[in-house]
């Protein structure tokens, strides 16, 4: 897999873990969880765009 993917996949996994941790400490509707989810969405969209090339 090309190098841009490796770093991005690591970022995605870190963000996912952060979101899950936040959700377990608070609630799914907590503003910190929602912000983490938005960050994860942006990373996933970036990954999808790279795949579509």
PDB file of N, CA, C and O in Angstrom:
ATOM      1  N   UNK A   1       0.847  -1.176   0.000  1.00  0.00           N
ATOM      2  CA  UNK A   1       0.000   0.000   0.000  1.00  0.00           C
ATOM      3  C   UNK A   1       0.894   1.241   0.000  1.00  0.00           C
ATOM      4  O   UNK A   1       1.870   1.286   0.749  1.00  0.00           O
ATOM      5  N   UNK A   2       0.585   2.249  -0.820  1.00  0.00           N
ATOM      6  CA  UNK A   2       1.411   3.455  -0.884  1.00  0.00           C
ATOM      7  C   UNK A   2       1.487   4.176   0.464  1.00  0.00           C
ATOM      8  O   UNK A   2       0.588   4.063   1.297  1.00  0.00           O
ATOM      9  N   UNK A   3       2.570   4.913   0.658  1.00  0.00           N
ATOM     10  CA  UNK A   3       2.818   5.560   1.947  1.00  0.00           C
ATOM     11  C   UNK A   3       1.734   6.543   2.397  1.00  0.00           C
ATOM     12  O   UNK A   3       1.468   6.599   3.598  1.00  0.00           O
ATOM     13  N   UNK A   4       1.078   7.336   1.503  1.00  0.00           N
ATOM     14  CA  UNK A   4       0.033   8.230   2.012  1.00  0.00           C
ATOM     15  C   UNK A   4      -1.076   7.463   2.730  1.00  0.00           C
ATOM     16  O   UNK A   4      -1.693   7.979   3.662  1.00  0.00           O
ATOM     17  N   UNK A   5      -1.323   6.227   2.290  1.00  0.00           N
ATOM     18  CA  UNK A   5      -2.367   5.427   2.911  1.00  0.00           C
ATOM     19  C   UNK A   5      -1.985   4.976   4.309  1.00  0.00           C
ATOM     20  O   UNK A   5      -2.821   4.968   5.212  1.00  0.00           O
ATOM     21  N   UNK A   6      -0.731   4.603   4.492  1.00  0.00           N
ATOM     22  CA  UNK A   6      -0.294   4.088   5.793  1.00  0.00           C
ATOM     23  C   UNK A   6      -0.489   5.115   6.894  1.00  0.00           C
ATOM     24  O   UNK A   6      -1.060   4.805   7.940  1.00  0.00           O
ATOM     25  N   UNK A   7      -0.027   6.315   6.673  1.00  0.00           N
ATOM     26  CA  UNK A   7      -0.184   7.367   7.677  1.00  0.00           C
ATOM     27  C   UNK A   7      -1.639   7.713   7.914  1.00  0.00           C
ATOM     28  O   UNK A   7      -2.055   7.938   9.050  1.00  0.00           O
ATOM     29  N   UNK A   8      -2.409   7.754   6.843  1.00  0.00           N
ATOM     30  CA  UNK A   8      -3.821   8.086   6.957  1.00  0.00           C
ATOM     31  C   UNK A   8      -4.580   6.985   7.690  1.00  0.00           C
ATOM     32  O   UNK A   8      -5.445   7.270   8.518  1.00  0.00           O
ATOM     33  N   UNK A   9      -4.264   5.750   7.393  1.00  0.00           N
ATOM     34  CA  UNK A   9      -4.918   4.642   8.095  1.00  0.00           C
ATOM     35  C   UNK A   9      -4.605   4.664   9.591  1.00  0.00           C
ATOM     36  O   UNK A   9      -5.456   4.344  10.420  1.00  0.00           O
ATOM     37  N   UNK A  10      -3.387   5.041   9.917  1.00  0.00           N
ATOM     38  CA  UNK A  10      -3.022   5.157  11.337  1.00  0.00           C
ATOM     39  C   UNK A  10      -3.810   6.288  11.997  1.00  0.00           C
ATOM     40  O   UNK A  10      -4.300   6.133  13.115  1.00  0.00           O
ATOM     41  N   UNK A  11      -3.932   7.415  11.313  1.00  0.00           N
ATOM     42  CA  UNK A  11      -4.730   8.529  11.841  1.00  0.00           C
ATOM     43  C   UNK A  11      -6.179   8.117  12.049  1.00  0.00           C
ATOM     44  O   UNK A  11      -6.790   8.456  13.062  1.00  0.00           O
ATOM     45  N   UNK A  12      -6.724   7.384  11.083  1.00  0.00           N
ATOM     46  CA  UNK A  12      -8.110   6.926  11.181  1.00  0.00           C
ATOM     47  C   UNK A  12      -8.279   6.023  12.396  1.00  0.00           C
ATOM     48  O   UNK A  12      -9.223   6.187  13.170  1.00  0.00           O
ATOM     49  N   UNK A  13      -7.383   5.088  12.561  1.00  0.00           N
ATOM     50  CA  UNK A  13      -7.474   4.165  13.693  1.00  0.00           C
ATOM     51  C   UNK A  13      -7.330   4.898  15.024  1.00  0.00           C
ATOM     52  O   UNK A  13      -8.057   4.608  15.974  1.00  0.00           O
ATOM     53  N   UNK A  14      -6.403   5.839  15.100  1.00  0.00           N
ATOM     54  CA  UNK A  14      -6.237   6.625  16.332  1.00  0.00           C
ATOM     55  C   UNK A  14      -7.485   7.433  16.645  1.00  0.00           C
ATOM     56  O   UNK A  14      -7.920   7.499  17.795  1.00  0.00           O
ATOM     57  N   UNK A  15      -8.059   8.046  15.621  1.00  0.00           N
ATOM     58  CA  UNK A  15      -9.257   8.854  15.823  1.00  0.00           C
ATOM     59  C   UNK A  15     -10.438   7.990  16.237  1.00  0.00           C
ATOM     60  O   UNK A  15     -11.234   8.379  17.092  1.00  0.00           O
ATOM     61  N   UNK A  16     -10.545   6.816  15.626  1.00  0.00           N
ATOM     62  CA  UNK A  16     -11.622   5.886  15.988  1.00  0.00           C
ATOM     63  C   UNK A  16     -11.480   5.464  17.452  1.00  0.00           C
ATOM     64  O   UNK A  16     -12.461   5.450  18.195  1.00  0.00           O
ATOM     65  N   UNK A  17     -10.264   5.124  17.859  1.00  0.00           N
ATOM     66  CA  UNK A  17     -10.030   4.728  19.255  1.00  0.00           C
ATOM     67  C   UNK A  17     -10.353   5.865  20.208  1.00  0.00           C
ATOM     68  O   UNK A  17     -10.931   5.638  21.272  1.00  0.00           O
ATOM     69  N   UNK A  18      -9.990   7.074  19.841  1.00  0.00           N
ATOM     70  CA  UNK A  18     -10.278   8.241  20.671  1.00  0.00           C
ATOM     71  C   UNK A  18     -11.784   8.436  20.815  1.00  0.00           C
ATOM     72  O   UNK A  18     -12.279   8.704  21.910  1.00  0.00           O
ATOM     73  N   UNK A  19     -12.505   8.303  19.713  1.00  0.00           N
ATOM     74  CA  UNK A  19     -13.952   8.478  19.747  1.00  0.00           C
ATOM     75  C   UNK A  19     -14.612   7.410  20.632  1.00  0.00           C
ATOM     76  O   UNK A  19     -15.505   7.719  21.421  1.00  0.00           O
ATOM     77  N   UNK A  20     -14.177   6.179  20.498  1.00  0.00           N
ATOM     78  CA  UNK A  20     -14.731   5.098  21.312  1.00  0.00           C
ATOM     79  C   UNK A  20     -14.437   5.334  22.790  1.00  0.00           C
ATOM     80  O   UNK A  20     -15.296   5.122  23.646  1.00  0.00           O
ATOM     81  N   UNK A  21     -13.214   5.774  23.079  1.00  0.00           N
ATOM     82  CA  UNK A  21     -12.855   6.058  24.480  1.00  0.00           C
ATOM     83  C   UNK A  21     -13.728   7.172  25.047  1.00  0.00           C
ATOM     84  O   UNK A  21     -14.252   7.057  26.155  1.00  0.00           O
ATOM     85  N   UNK A  22     -13.880   8.245  24.283  1.00  0.00           N
ATOM     86  CA  UNK A  22     -14.720   9.358  24.738  1.00  0.00           C
ATOM     87  C   UNK A  22     -16.159   8.910  24.967  1.00  0.00           C
ATOM     88  O   UNK A  22     -16.785   9.289  25.957  1.00  0.00           O
ATOM     89  N   UNK A  23     -16.677   8.103  24.044  1.00  0.00           N
ATOM     90  CA  UNK A  23     -18.061   7.632  24.170  1.00  0.00           C
ATOM     91  C   UNK A  23     -18.239   6.752  25.404  1.00  0.00           C
ATOM     92  O   UNK A  23     -19.287   6.786  26.049  1.00  0.00           O
ATOM     93  N   UNK A  24     -17.221   5.968  25.730  1.00  0.00           N
ATOM     94  CA  UNK A  24     -17.333   5.099  26.907  1.00  0.00           C
ATOM     95  C   UNK A  24     -17.235   5.901  28.207  1.00  0.00           C
ATOM     96  O   UNK A  24     -17.735   5.470  29.246  1.00  0.00           O
ATOM     97  N   UNK A  25     -16.592   7.060  28.143  1.00  0.00           N
ATOM     98  CA  UNK A  25     -16.443   7.902  29.331  1.00  0.00           C
ATOM     99  C   UNK A  25     -17.613   8.863  29.511  1.00  0.00           C
ATOM    100  O   UNK A  25     -17.888   9.312  30.624  1.00  0.00           O
ATOM    101  N   UNK A  26     -18.304   9.178  28.412  1.00  0.00           N
ATOM    102  CA  UNK A  26     -19.405  10.146  28.481  1.00  0.00           C
ATOM    103  C   UNK A  26     -20.662   9.491  27.901  1.00  0.00           C
ATOM    104  O   UNK A  26     -21.175   8.520  28.457  1.00  0.00           O
ATOM    105  N   UNK A  27     -21.146  10.021  26.794  1.00  0.00           N
ATOM    106  CA  UNK A  27     -22.287   9.432  26.090  1.00  0.00           C
ATOM    107  C   UNK A  27     -22.107   9.678  24.601  1.00  0.00           C
ATOM    108  O   UNK A  27     -21.304  10.516  24.193  1.00  0.00           O
ATOM    109  N   UNK A  28     -22.853   8.946  23.801  1.00  0.00           N
ATOM    110  CA  UNK A  28     -22.738   9.106  22.346  1.00  0.00           C
ATOM    111  C   UNK A  28     -23.143  10.494  21.878  1.00  0.00           C
ATOM    112  O   UNK A  28     -22.696  10.947  20.825  1.00  0.00           O
ATOM    113  N   UNK A  29     -23.974  11.165  22.638  1.00  0.00           N
ATOM    114  CA  UNK A  29     -24.438  12.493  22.223  1.00  0.00           C
ATOM    115  C   UNK A  29     -23.621  13.640  22.834  1.00  0.00           C
ATOM    116  O   UNK A  29     -23.938  14.808  22.612  1.00  0.00           O
ATOM    117  N   UNK A  30     -22.594  13.321  23.584  1.00  0.00           N
ATOM    118  CA  UNK A  30     -21.743  14.352  24.183  1.00  0.00           C
ATOM    119  C   UNK A  30     -21.009  15.111  23.073  1.00  0.00           C
ATOM    120  O   UNK A  30     -20.595  14.520  22.076  1.00  0.00           O
ATOM    121  N   UNK A  31     -20.857  16.412  23.255  1.00  0.00           N
ATOM    122  CA  UNK A  31     -20.260  17.251  22.204  1.00  0.00           C
ATOM    123  C   UNK A  31     -18.839  16.813  21.828  1.00  0.00           C
ATOM    124  O   UNK A  31     -18.439  16.958  20.673  1.00  0.00           O
ATOM    125  N   UNK A  32     -18.082  16.285  22.779  1.00  0.00           N
ATOM    126  CA  UNK A  32     -16.722  15.818  22.461  1.00  0.00           C
ATOM    127  C   UNK A  32     -16.759  14.583  21.555  1.00  0.00           C
ATOM    128  O   UNK A  32     -15.911  14.426  20.677  1.00  0.00           O
ATOM    129  N   UNK A  33     -17.734  13.719  21.772  1.00  0.00           N
ATOM    130  CA  UNK A  33     -17.873  12.527  20.931  1.00  0.00           C
ATOM    131  C   UNK A  33     -18.316  12.935  19.527  1.00  0.00           C
ATOM    132  O   UNK A  33     -17.829  12.388  18.538  1.00  0.00           O
ATOM    133  N   UNK A  34     -19.215  13.871  19.441  1.00  0.00           N
ATOM    134  CA  UNK A  34     -19.686  14.347  18.141  1.00  0.00           C
ATOM    135  C   UNK A  34     -18.545  14.998  17.363  1.00  0.00           C
ATOM    136  O   UNK A  34     -18.412  14.772  16.160  1.00  0.00           O
ATOM    137  N   UNK A  35     -17.728  15.795  18.027  1.00  0.00           N
ATOM    138  CA  UNK A  35     -16.578  16.416  17.360  1.00  0.00           C
ATOM    139  C   UNK A  35     -15.574  15.357  16.904  1.00  0.00           C
ATOM    140  O   UNK A  35     -15.015  15.460  15.812  1.00  0.00           O
ATOM    141  N   UNK A  36     -15.346  14.349  17.734  1.00  0.00           N
ATOM    142  CA  UNK A  36     -14.440  13.266  17.351  1.00  0.00           C
ATOM    143  C   UNK A  36     -14.995  12.512  16.144  1.00  0.00           C
ATOM    144  O   UNK A  36     -14.244  12.118  15.251  1.00  0.00           O
ATOM    145  N   UNK A  37     -16.295  12.316  16.124  1.00  0.00           N
ATOM    146  CA  UNK A  37     -16.937  11.644  14.995  1.00  0.00           C
ATOM    147  C   UNK A  37     -16.786  12.456  13.714  1.00  0.00           C
ATOM    148  O   UNK A  37     -16.561  11.892  12.643  1.00  0.00           O
ATOM    149  N   UNK A  38     -16.908  13.770  13.817  1.00  0.00           N
ATOM    150  CA  UNK A  38     -16.726  14.633  12.648  1.00  0.00           C
ATOM    151  C   UNK A  38     -15.295  14.573  12.128  1.00  0.00           C
ATOM    152  O   UNK A  38     -15.070  14.551  10.918  1.00  0.00           O
ATOM    153  N   UNK A  39     -14.327  14.546  13.046  1.00  0.00           N
ATOM    154  CA  UNK A  39     -12.929  14.427  12.630  1.00  0.00           C
ATOM    155  C   UNK A  39     -12.701  13.089  11.927  1.00  0.00           C
ATOM    156  O   UNK A  39     -12.010  13.024  10.910  1.00  0.00           O
ATOM    157  N   UNK A  40     -13.280  12.037  12.472  1.00  0.00           N
ATOM    158  CA  UNK A  40     -13.160  10.719  11.850  1.00  0.00           C
ATOM    159  C   UNK A  40     -13.814  10.715  10.467  1.00  0.00           C
ATOM    160  O   UNK A  40     -13.261  10.150   9.523  1.00  0.00           O
ATOM    161  N   UNK A  41     -14.967  11.328  10.343  1.00  0.00           N
ATOM    162  CA  UNK A  41     -15.633  11.422   9.036  1.00  0.00           C
ATOM    163  C   UNK A  41     -14.748  12.106   8.006  1.00  0.00           C
ATOM    164  O   UNK A  41     -14.652  11.656   6.864  1.00  0.00           O
ATOM    165  N   UNK A  42     -14.102  13.192   8.412  1.00  0.00           N
ATOM    166  CA  UNK A  42     -13.223  13.912   7.478  1.00  0.00           C
ATOM    167  C   UNK A  42     -12.068  13.029   7.023  1.00  0.00           C
ATOM    168  O   UNK A  42     -11.713  13.020   5.844  1.00  0.00           O
ATOM    169  N   UNK A  43     -11.486  12.288   7.958  1.00  0.00           N
ATOM    170  CA  UNK A  43     -10.386  11.386   7.608  1.00  0.00           C
ATOM    171  C   UNK A  43     -10.857  10.269   6.670  1.00  0.00           C
ATOM    172  O   UNK A  43     -10.168   9.914   5.714  1.00  0.00           O
ATOM    173  N   UNK A  44     -12.030   9.728   6.956  1.00  0.00           N
ATOM    174  CA  UNK A  44     -12.562   8.666   6.104  1.00  0.00           C
ATOM    175  C   UNK A  44     -12.893   9.186   4.707  1.00  0.00           C
ATOM    176  O   UNK A  44     -12.686   8.484   3.717  1.00  0.00           O
ATOM    177  N   UNK A  45     -13.402  10.403   4.628  1.00  0.00           N
ATOM    178  CA  UNK A  45     -13.674  11.006   3.313  1.00  0.00           C
ATOM    179  C   UNK A  45     -12.381  11.207   2.534  1.00  0.00           C
ATOM    180  O   UNK A  45     -12.330  10.968   1.328  1.00  0.00           O
ATOM    181  N   UNK A  46     -11.336  11.649   3.230  1.00  0.00           N
ATOM    182  CA  UNK A  46     -10.036  11.831   2.582  1.00  0.00           C
ATOM    183  C   UNK A  46      -9.510  10.498   2.061  1.00  0.00           C
ATOM    184  O   UNK A  46      -8.984  10.426   0.951  1.00  0.00           O
ATOM    185  N   UNK A  47      -9.652   9.448   2.860  1.00  0.00           N
ATOM    186  CA  UNK A  47      -9.214   8.111   2.456  1.00  0.00           C
ATOM    187  C   UNK A  47      -9.979   7.645   1.218  1.00  0.00           C
ATOM    188  O   UNK A  47      -9.396   7.109   0.276  1.00  0.00           O
ATOM    189  N   UNK A  48     -11.280   7.857   1.238  1.00  0.00           N
ATOM    190  CA  UNK A  48     -12.104   7.456   0.102  1.00  0.00           C
ATOM    191  C   UNK A  48     -11.683   8.195  -1.168  1.00  0.00           C
ATOM    192  O   UNK A  48     -11.621   7.596  -2.242  1.00  0.00           O
ATOM    193  N   UNK A  49     -11.395   9.492  -1.052  1.00  0.00           N
ATOM    194  CA  UNK A  49     -10.961  10.258  -2.215  1.00  0.00           C
ATOM    195  C   UNK A  49      -9.644   9.736  -2.752  1.00  0.00           C
ATOM    196  O   UNK A  49      -9.461   9.670  -3.968  1.00  0.00           O
ATOM    197  N   UNK A  50      -8.729   9.365  -1.883  1.00  0.00           N
ATOM    198  CA  UNK A  50      -7.454   8.798  -2.328  1.00  0.00           C
ATOM    199  C   UNK A  50      -7.658   7.466  -3.047  1.00  0.00           C
ATOM    200  O   UNK A  50      -6.974   7.173  -4.028  1.00  0.00           O
ATOM    201  N   UNK A  51      -8.594   6.669  -2.558  1.00  0.00           N
ATOM    202  CA  UNK A  51      -8.869   5.385  -3.194  1.00  0.00           C
ATOM    203  C   UNK A  51      -9.489   5.556  -4.577  1.00  0.00           C
ATOM    204  O   UNK A  51      -9.270   4.740  -5.472  1.00  0.00           O
ATOM    205  N   UNK A  52     -10.262   6.622  -4.742  1.00  0.00           N
ATOM    206  CA  UNK A  52     -10.988   6.843  -5.998  1.00  0.00           C
ATOM    207  C   UNK A  52     -10.067   7.319  -7.120  1.00  0.00           C
ATOM    208  O   UNK A  52     -10.476   7.335  -8.281  1.00  0.00           O
ATOM    209  N   UNK A  53      -8.856   7.700  -6.802  1.00  0.00           N
ATOM    210  CA  UNK A  53      -7.920   8.180  -7.836  1.00  0.00           C
ATOM    211  C   UNK A  53      -7.556   7.116  -8.814  1.00  0.00           C
ATOM    212  O   UNK A  53      -6.781   7.365  -9.737  1.00  0.00           O
TER     213      UNK A  53
END
